Amino acid sequence: MAVAGERRKEELSLNDLDSGLQELAIQAVEAMPGLDMASVTLAVATLESAEGAILERVNHHPHLREFSRGSRREAQRLAERFVTDAAEERGFSLPPAQESRALRIRFTGAAAPERLGLGINEFADSLGLTRPDGDARIIPDGAELNIEGRPSDIAMLVTRAGIGLADGESAHMVETFDMAE
């Protein structure tokens, strides 16, 4: 559960709430069969008391960006925290988070390099998890892009470019280079 309080800037957690509010949120989710994860919206006068609390909604799909002040990056961190906490509760060990890398990616074998470049730019921007260094540059049979991010996030862009972007254009070969090369 994510909590936003008026006039409070710091991040809040379940431990910041009155135990009665915690229990109300948990009961609301448990009352709906089949939910693995949900978001709960409570209207309260104060976070320190459950008195007068109103359950406004339970969403089967948590709108993480809504609870992260609209930030994709904060929503991603929140999702990672959910996964990490769930793994720890079940005794699983997860590999450490991947470090961000700066790469130059060359997409080649495209019939229409300009369309490929536009599609790559659109998808990289919509992804929100990577940081392209400007727009893709058009090369004779494709496009090149300098980008920074975690390898798993960059792989989403590479995979999408290989199977086809929104306009149907795709790359037949993708090469990645460290920015030092």
C-alpha positions in Angstrom: 0.0 0.0 0.0 1.3 3.4 -0.9 0.2 6.4 1.2 0.2 10.0 0.4 -0.6 12.6 3.1 -1.5 16.2 2.7 1.3 18.6 3.8 3.7 15.7 4.2 6.6 15.4 1.8 8.4 12.4 3.2 7.7 8.8 2.0 5.2 7.0 4.2 5.0 3.3 4.8 2.5 1.0 6.5 4.5 1.4 9.8 3.6 5.1 9.8 -0.1 4.3 10.0 -2.4 3.6 12.9 -2.8 -0.2 13.3 -6.5 0.2 12.7 -5.9 1.7 9.3 -3.5 -1.0 8.5 -6.0 -3.6 9.4 -8.8 -1.9 7.4 -6.6 -1.9 4.3 -5.6 -5.5 4.7 -9.2 -6.6 5.3 -10.4 -4.7 2.2 -8.0 -6.6 0.0 -8.6 -10.0 1.7 -12.3 -9.6 1.2 -11.8 -9.7 -2.6 -11.0 -13.3 -3.7 -8.2 -13.9 -6.2 -6.1 -10.8 -5.6 -2.3 -11.3 -5.4 -1.6 -7.6 -5.2 -3.8 -4.6 -4.9 -3.8 -0.9 -4.1 -6.1 0.5 -1.4 -7.4 4.1 -1.2 -8.5 5.3 2.2 -9.9 8.7 3.0 -8.9 9.7 6.6 -8.7 12.8 8.7 -5.4 11.8 10.2 -2.9 9.0 9.6 -2.6 8.5 13.4 -6.2 7.3 13.9 -8.6 4.9 12.1 -11.6 6.8 13.4 -13.9 7.9 10.6 -11.8 6.2 7.9 -13.6 5.6 4.6 -12.6 2.9 2.2 -12.8 4.6 -1.2 -11.5 1.8 -3.5 -9.5 -1.4 -3.9 -7.8 -1.7 -7.3 -6.8 -5.2 -8.5 -4.0 -3.5 -10.4 -1.9 -1.0 -8.4 -1.4 2.2 -10.3 2.1 2.6 -9.1 2.8 5.8 -11.0 -0.3 7.4 -9.3 1.3 6.6 -5.9 4.8 7.7 -7.0 3.8 11.3 -7.8 3.6 10.4 -11.5 7.3 9.4 -11.8 8.0 6.3 -13.8 11.4 5.9 -12.1 9.8 6.0 -8.6 7.1 3.6 -9.8 9.8 1.2 -11.0 11.6 1.5 -7.6 8.3 0.7 -5.8 7.7 -2.3 -8.0 11.2 -3.6 -7.4 10.6 -3.2 -3.7 7.4 -5.2 -3.9 9.3 -8.0 -5.7 12.3 -7.9 -3.3 10.1 -8.0 -0.2 8.0 -10.8 -1.6 11.1 -12.8 -2.4 12.6 -12.3 1.1 9.3 -13.3 2.7 9.4 -16.6 0.8 13.1 -17.2 1.4 14.2 -16.6 -2.2 17.5 -15.0 -3.0 17.5 -12.6 -6.0 20.5 -11.5 -8.0 21.7 -8.0 -7.3 20.2 -5.2 -9.4 22.1 -4.6 -12.6 24.3 -1.5 -12.8 23.4 1.0 -15.5 25.6 0.9 -18.6 26.2 3.3 -21.5 26.0 1.6 -24.8 26.0 2.4 -28.5 23.5 0.2 -30.3 23.6 -0.3 -34.1 20.3 -1.5 -35.7 20.9 -2.7 -39.4 19.1 -4.5 -42.2 16.1 -2.1 -42.3 14.3 -1.4 -45.5 13.4 2.1 -44.4 16.1 3.5 -42.1 14.3 6.8 -41.4 11.2 4.9 -40.2 13.3 2.6 -38.1 15.0 5.6 -36.5 11.7 7.3 -35.7 10.3 4.0 -34.3 13.4 3.5 -32.1 13.1 7.1 -30.7 9.4 6.7 -29.9 9.8 3.3 -28.2 12.9 4.5 -26.2 11.0 7.6 -25.0 7.9 5.6 -24.1 9.9 3.0 -22.1 11.0 5.7 -19.6 13.5 3.3 -18.0 16.4 4.2 -20.3 18.1 7.5 -21.1 18.8 7.9 -24.8 21.5 10.4 -25.6 19.6 12.3 -28.3 17.7 10.8 -31.2 18.8 7.8 -33.2 21.2 8.7 -36.0 20.3 7.3 -39.5 23.0 5.1 -41.1 22.9 3.6 -44.6 20.8 0.5 -43.7 19.5 1.3 -40.2 20.1 3.6 -37.2 22.4 4.0 -34.2 21.5 5.1 -30.8 23.6 6.0 -27.7 21.7 5.0 -24.6 22.2 4.5 -20.9 20.3 2.2 -18.6 20.2 -1.3 -17.0 20.9 -4.0 -19.6 17.5 -5.7 -18.9 15.7 -2.4 -19.8 17.9 -1.8 -22.9 17.1 -5.4 -23.9 13.4 -4.5 -24.2 14.3 -1.9 -26.8 16.6 -4.3 -28.7 13.9 -7.1 -28.6 11.2 -4.7 -29.8 13.4 -3.4 -32.7 14.0 -7.0 -33.8 10.4 -8.1 -33.8 9.0 -4.9 -35.2 8.2 -1.4 -34.0 4.7 0.3 -34.1 5.0 1.1 -37.8 6.1 -2.5 -38.7 9.7 -1.6 -39.4 12.3 -3.8 -37.8 16.1 -4.4 -37.7 17.5 -7.7 -38.9 20.7 -7.3 -37.0 21.5 -5.5 -33.7 25.0 -4.9 -32.4 25.9 -3.3 -29.0 29.1 -1.6 -28.1 30.3 -0.1 -24.8 30.6 3.7 -25.2 34.3 3.4 -24.7 34.6 1.4 -28.0 
